[in-house]
Amino acid sequence: MEVIARINIDSPTGRKLVHEIEKHKKVAEIEYPLPEELQNCTALSHNEVWNKVWDKLSNHYGLDVRKLR
């Protein structure tokens, strides 16, 4: 018999639960879904992927990280 559980890993308690489940590899398997922005994507080229990475870093740091190279 199998059970499906949805655990919110945004909280420390959720992360602790997942960590405990991951210790029992013979009886438990964790599947991590793709982020919503990648679920319906077709195959991306490596240049498209790197552009997304640069965009996310630029948004996070508030400057264009491409110019730092």
C-alpha positions, 0 to 999 in steps of 0.5 A: 500500500502507498500513501501520497503526502503533500508537505510544505517545505517553506517551514522548518517543520516541513523541511524536517519531515522531508529530511526524516523521510529521505533517511528511509530510502528502502521504503520512501521516495521523495519526488520534487515537482518542477517549478511552475515556470518550467512545467509546460516548457519544451526543451530549452537550449543551454543559452536560454537556460543561462539567460534565465539564470542571469535574469534571476540573478539580476533581479535578485541583486538589483543590477545587471550581472551580465556586466560584471563578467 
